[in-house]
């Protein structure tokens, strides 16, 4: 507010926080909380937005909502070591260090992803579940078919993503030779 001759504004407050002035006659303070984010609110006020979980990001709520903290849509995939037969869990990766058969999830959702890396001269057999197919390049398995790293070579790897309308696990990357049956 521009001062007019004969007009003065004196603010003497012992309140802590953010000082606000409505431009006419009201001054107030908004309490601040450590680590909160300040956001403009209705009637020229200020809103405190609580911090999110460590690693989350501030996401816009659009033109008529406050922003909020949300988890990133993709975080790193957890990886485990497997040395014997195992059931695959969607959104996981596996280092296969012993001869093993990996059975794909029974009820995957569109876009579910799984990855395998062979660490050792061992055979990995990936088996589709009932009614599902595996596809690597142009080679598509039979229902509940398999993909086997034919040469049992260290470093073979394959990543699959699921498409629900076809019940197919499509390979998005493949290193080495896998035989699909």
VOVOLO-111603 format. One line per 4 residues: number of its first residue (from 1); their letters; for each residue x, y, z of N, C-alpha, C. Coordinates in steps of 0.001 Angstrom, whole numbers. Example, Ala and Ser with C-alpha at 12.3 -4.5 7.8 and 13.67 -1.06 7.14 Angstrom:
<lumlos>
1> as> 13190,-5690,7800,12300,-4500,7800,13200,-3300,7800  12850,-2250,7080,13670,-1060,7140,12900,30,7870 $
</lumlos>
This chain:
<lumlos>
1> xxxx> 856,-1175,0,0,0,0,894,1228,0  604,2124,-862,1383,3364,-909,936,4263,236  1904,4823,928,1577,5720,2046,1071,7042,1497  36,7566,2113,-507,8870,1738,-37,9882,2775 $
5> xxxx> 94,11097,2387,493,12102,3377,-437,12052,4585  121,12075,5743,-669,12044,6965,-1047,10634,7392  -731,9655,6561,-1038,8259,6859,264,7538,7180  268,6747,8212,1457,5950,8470,1018,4587,8970 $
9> xxxx> 1856,3643,8733,1570,2285,9181,2688,1898,10134  2315,1593,11335,3280,1112,12317,2878,-298,12711  3774,-1224,12535,3497,-2607,12930,4433,-2948,14068  3861,-3260,15175,4634,-3681,16325,3974,-4953,16832 $
13> xxxx> 4591,-6084,16538,3973,-7348,16893,4996,-8259,17542  4543,-8995,18515,5405,-9994,19131,5055,-11391,18606  4115,-11464,17681,3725,-12752,17100,4775,-13199,16103  5033,-14491,16091,5956,-15011,15097,5152,-15527,13907 $
17> xxxx> 5807,-15609,12795,5139,-16119,11606,5281,-15150,10461  4459,-15333,9466,4477,-14524,8262,3478,-13385,8433  3947,-12144,8302,3096,-10968,8450,2337,-10722,7147  1032,-10558,7257,226,-10246,6078,-620,-9004,6349 $
21> xxxx> -919,-8272,5287,-1700,-7032,5347,-2743,-7107,4258  -4001,-6849,4578,-5059,-6984,3585,-5175,-5782,2649  -4336,-4778,2858,-4321,-3621,1982,-5216,-2496,2434  -6038,-2752,3420,-6919,-1683,3890,-6767,-1431,5382 $
25> xxxx> -7110,-2406,6194,-7092,-2121,7627,-6671,-3284,8518  -6436,-4433,7964,-6184,-5590,8815,-4794,-6174,8580  -4061,-6310,9658,-2758,-6967,9615,-2869,-8218,10467  -2203,-9257,10033,-2238,-10495,10811,-959,-11286,10554 $
29> xxxx> -786,-12318,11334,346,-13204,11103,-197,-14612,10868  523,-15330,10025,210,-16730,9778,1346,-17528,10379  988,-18460,11229,2014,-19275,11857,2753,-20119,10829  4035,-20257,11043,4847,-21080,10156,5259,-22344,10896 $
33> xxxx> 5266,-23434,10175,5699,-24691,10754,6964,-25127,10027  7937,-25558,10805,9217,-25940,10232,9033,-27015,9161  9711,-26819,8021,9755,-27721,6874,8470,-27755,6043  7487,-26926,6337,6273,-26866,5535,6513,-25967,4324 $
37> xxxx> 5687,-26110,3304,5758,-25292,2104,4631,-24276,2153  4940,-23025,1839,3915,-21985,1840,3271,-21884,470  1949,-21689,485,1191,-21622,-763,141,-20524,-625  -48,-19748,-1688,-1092,-18732,-1669,-2456,-19384,-1518 $
41> xxxx> -3315,-18770,-715,-4639,-19335,-453,-5709,-18301,-776  -6945,-18619,-490,-8055,-17710,-782,-7942,-16437,43  -8539,-15382,-435,-8565,-14077,238,-7181,-13578,589  -6224,-13818,-292,-4859,-13339,-114,-4221,-13809,1187 $
45> xxxx> -4531,-15017,1603,-3919,-15582,2790,-2858,-16595,2363  -2215,-17183,3339,-1162,-18144,3071,-1535,-19470,3728  -1319,-20545,3002,-1617,-21895,3502,-311,-22659,3683  -179,-23381,4784,964,-24258,5015,652,-25630,4425 $
49> xxxx> 1549,-26161,3603,1391,-27502,3044,2366,-28424,3769  1832,-29450,4397,2657,-30378,5180,3657,-31094,4275  4859,-31342,4773,5851,-32044,3960,5424,-33483,3699  5854,-33999,2571,5569,-35393,2237,6658,-36298,2764 $
53> xxxx> 6578,-37536,2389,7586,-38525,2744,8877,-38202,2014  9997,-38512,2600,11296,-38267,1982,11321,-38856,572  11753,-38053,-407,11832,-38499,-1785,10591,-38181,-2609  9512,-37751,-1973,8299,-37402,-2708,8472,-36033,-3352 $
57> xxxx> 7613,-35696,-4323,7694,-34427,-5034,6394,-33642,-4861  6512,-32318,-4949,5345,-31447,-4860,4629,-31473,-6203  3342,-31814,-6199,2566,-31982,-7419,1409,-30995,-7422  1201,-30324,-8540,119,-29348,-8666,-1230,-30011,-8487 $
61> xxxx> -2128,-29298,-7823,-3500,-29773,-7678,-4416,-29121,-8694  -3830,-28389,-9662,-4642,-27672,-10638,-4952,-26274,-10150  -5770,-25548,-10901,-6055,-24155,-10593,-6920,-23914,-9381  -7605,-24938,-8882,-8510,-24695,-7764,-8241,-25615,-6570 $
65> xxxx> -7041,-26127,-6484,-6699,-27012,-5358,-5258,-26771,-4937  -4988,-27012,-3675,-3627,-26862,-3177,-2745,-27978,-3734  -1465,-27701,-3907,-558,-28781,-4304,-391,-29759,-3142  131,-30917,-3446,376,-31902,-2399,1628,-32684,-2757 $
69> xxxx> 2185,-33353,-1784,3357,-34183,-2021,2899,-35585,-2400  3506,-36140,-3438,3152,-37480,-3888,4421,-38264,-4222  4286,-39568,-4186,5401,-40438,-4544,5645,-40346,-6041  6881,-40524,-6451,7179,-40574,-7869,6464,-41778,-8465 $
73> xxxx> 5996,-41680,-9718,5240,-42793,-10283,6063,-44058,-10498  7363,-43935,-10599,8185,-45130,-10766,9380,-45036,-9839  9559,-46054,-9080,10738,-46137,-8243,11542,-47340,-8700  12738,-47464,-8214,13560,-48564,-8703,12941,-49908,-8346 $
77> xxxx> 13149,-50844,-9236,12626,-52190,-9084,13476,-52957,-8069  12848,-53652,-7107,13640,-54462,-6189,14166,-55711,-6907  15378,-56119,-6555,16029,-57276,-7168,16396,-58278,-6088  16196,-59561,-6391,16584,-60629,-5472,17415,-61669,-6214 $
81> xxxx> 18176,-62444,-5460,18942,-63554,-6017,18105,-64824,-5905  18094,-65619,-6965,17360,-66886,-6970,18290,-68001,-7429  18254,-69127,-6714,19114,-70258,-7070,18323,-71519,-7383  17018,-71512,-7106,16152,-72661,-7388,14845,-72165,-7986 $
85> xxxx> 13906,-73060,-8262,12608,-72688,-8834,11909,-71658,-7948  11208,-70698,-8592,10537,-69649,-7821,9340,-69104,-8574  8431,-68488,-7817,7273,-67797,-8392,7635,-66330,-8551  7393,-65811,-9735,7748,-64430,-10069,6703,-63479,-9481 $
89> xxxx> 7156,-62350,-8975,6279,-61288,-8483,6427,-60102,-9423  5302,-59560,-9877,5339,-58410,-10782,6109,-57252,-10169  6740,-56454,-11035,7511,-55277,-10647,8771,-55665,-9877  9340,-56842,-10171,10557,-57303,-9520,11561,-57774,-10554 $
93> xxxx> 12829,-57744,-10148,13901,-58266,-10973,14589,-59395,-10244  15195,-60306,-11008,15803,-61493,-10425,17173,-61751,-11032  18177,-61935,-10166,19481,-62429,-10576,19420,-63936,-10363  19520,-64696,-11446,19414,-66148,-11363,20825,-66719,-11313 $
97> xxxx> 21174,-67352,-10176,22535,-67841,-9963,22611,-69358,-9899  21473,-70034,-10054,21419,-71494,-10090,20345,-71904,-11079  20424,-73128,-11603,19410,-73600,-12548,18035,-73444,-11914  17129,-72750,-12609,15833,-72443,-12011,14745,-72313,-13066 $
101> xxxx> 13519,-72602,-12624,12325,-72317,-13418,11588,-71199,-12707  11315,-70122,-13448,10605,-68962,-12911,9186,-68972,-13477  8186,-69126,-12610,6790,-69171,-13052,6186,-67779,-12932  5699,-67271,-14073,5153,-65915,-14125,3912,-65788,-13241 $
105> xxxx> 3563,-64552,-12823,2410,-64331,-11947,1105,-64824,-12585  202,-65347,-11754,-1072,-65882,-12238,-2045,-64788,-12661  -2026,-63643,-11986,-3003,-62579,-12275,-2306,-61236,-12463  -1515,-61099,-13521,-822,-59820,-13722,-1786,-58742,-14215 $
109> xxxx> -1358,-57500,-14077,-2133,-56354,-14562,-1411,-55757,-15771  -2158,-55050,-16579,-1594,-54369,-17751,-358,-53569,-17331  754,-53777,-18027,1974,-53022,-17765,2886,-53594,-16705  2463,-54675,-16033,3359,-55287,-15043,4659,-55671,-15742 $
113> xxxx> 5764,-55497,-15038,7084,-55744,-15604,7881,-56670,-14704  8647,-57577,-15317,9573,-58444,-14590,10856,-58539,-15402  11972,-58751,-14714,13264,-58824,-15404,14099,-59945,-14803  14919,-60551,-15655,15788,-61651,-15249,17184,-61418,-15792 $
117> xxxx> 18203,-61706,-14979,19594,-61681,-15399,20222,-62986,-14927  20839,-63707,-15851,21495,-64970,-15506,22935,-64661,-15104  23279,-65014,-13868,24627,-64782,-13355,25274,-66131,-13055  25819,-66704,-14080,26439,-68020,-13966,26076,-68832,-15205 $
121> xxxx> 26785,-69904,-15445,26501,-70765,-16597,25395,-71731,-16205  24192,-71171,-16003,23044,-71955,-15534,21854,-71752,-16461  20963,-72715,-16443,19758,-72634,-17269,18657,-71895,-16510  18032,-70943,-17191,16845,-70257,-16684,15690,-70624,-17598 $
125> xxxx> 14624,-71155,-17024,13402,-71424,-17764,12324,-70504,-17219  11795,-69635,-18075,10686,-68758,-17692,9419,-69417,-18219  8443,-69669,-17328,7207,-70349,-17705,6023,-69413,-17541  5250,-69250,-18615,4024,-68452,-18547,2990,-69220,-17727 $
129> xxxx> 2129,-68507,-17057,1089,-69142,-16269,-49,-69585,-17195  -1013,-70310,-16655,-2130,-70837,-17425,-2823,-69728,-18225  -2965,-69950,-19534,-3647,-68988,-20399,-2776,-67831,-20860  -1526,-67794,-20444,-618,-66718,-20818,389,-67204,-21857 $
133> xxxx> 1018,-66229,-22528,2019,-66506,-23552,3251,-65650,-23280  4398,-66132,-23752,5637,-65356,-23721,6006,-65038,-25161  6443,-63801,-25417,6868,-63450,-26767,8187,-62708,-26706  9178,-63257,-27435,10486,-62617,-27577,10693,-62413,-29068 $
137> xxxx> 10715,-61154,-29494,10781,-60867,-30935,9550,-61437,-31611  9726,-62171,-32711,8602,-62764,-33433,8201,-64125,-32867  8995,-64676,-31952,8715,-66008,-31407,7735,-65909,-30242  6578,-66576,-30401,5540,-66571,-29368,5329,-67994,-28884 $
141> xxxx> 5262,-68155,-27568,5112,-69481,-26977,3683,-69992,-27127  3516,-71271,-26815,2186,-71848,-26658,1614,-71327,-25338  343,-71575,-25096,-258,-71210,-23822,503,-71908,-22699  861,-71163,-21666,1666,-71654,-20544,3018,-72183,-21033 $
145> xxxx> 3524,-71571,-22100,4793,-71992,-22696,5999,-71479,-21939  7179,-71688,-22550,8432,-71354,-21874,9374,-70559,-22766  10334,-69929,-22105,11487,-69298,-22759,12700,-69749,-21952  13687,-70334,-22627,14858,-70896,-21962,16113,-70277,-22554 $
149> xxxx> 17033,-69848,-21693,18310,-69346,-22210,19106,-70552,-22700  19043,-70760,-23982,19519,-71991,-24614,20967,-72326,-24321  21832,-71363,-24280,23257,-71641,-24122,23706,-71652,-22665  22830,-71324,-21736,23180,-71242,-20311,24438,-70402,-20109 $
153> xxxx> 24413,-69199,-20659,25573,-68318,-20649,25385,-67201,-19625  26439,-66920,-18864,26413,-65793,-17937,26137,-64504,-18707  25239,-63681,-18173,24937,-62391,-18777,23688,-62380,-19630  23104,-63549,-19906,21825,-63549,-20628,20806,-62811,-19764 $
157> xxxx> 19961,-62037,-20402,18932,-61328,-19645,17708,-61120,-20511  16569,-60984,-19853,15319,-60720,-20556,14386,-59947,-19616  13688,-58980,-20186,12695,-58192,-19450,11363,-58346,-20166  10313,-58612,-19399,8979,-58785,-19962,8023,-57738,-19395 $
161> xxxx> 7084,-57288,-20249,5984,-56430,-19811,4687,-57089,-20269  3652,-57022,-19421,2408,-57760,-19675,1364,-56898,-20382  742,-57491,-21399,-390,-56854,-22098,-1612,-57720,-21839  -2572,-57172,-21096,-3705,-57974,-20627,-4679,-58369,-21733 $
165> xxxx> -4875,-57544,-22754,-5863,-57886,-23787,-5452,-59122,-24580  -4149,-59423,-24634,-3649,-60593,-25359,-3148,-61699,-24432  -3080,-61415,-23144,-2483,-62344,-22173,-1052,-62700,-22570  -315,-61699,-23049,1054,-61925,-23522,2044,-61134,-22675 $
169> xxxx> 3128,-61832,-22298,4300,-61195,-21702,5248,-60890,-22859  5338,-59622,-23261,6214,-59212,-24364,7602,-58881,-23823  8623,-59352,-24514,9988,-59003,-24155,10276,-57592,-24658  10751,-56742,-23762,11126,-55382,-24155,12637,-55281,-24348 $
173> xxxx> 13368,-56249,-23828,14807,-56340,-24069,15231,-57783,-23859  16219,-58199,-24632,16704,-59571,-24537,18165,-59581,-24957  19015,-60082,-24086,20432,-60240,-24405,20742,-61731,-24310  21342,-62264,-25336,21615,-63692,-25391,20539,-64379,-26215 $
177> xxxx> 20539,-65696,-26176,19589,-66475,-26971,18630,-67210,-26048  17348,-66965,-26249,16298,-67656,-25515,15470,-68449,-26534  15217,-69705,-26241,14377,-70540,-27094,12956,-70506,-26539  12004,-70124,-27391,10608,-69978,-26976,9813,-71184,-27480 $
181> x> 9107,-71877,-26570,8288,-73039,-26962,6885,-72950,-26389 $
</lumlos>
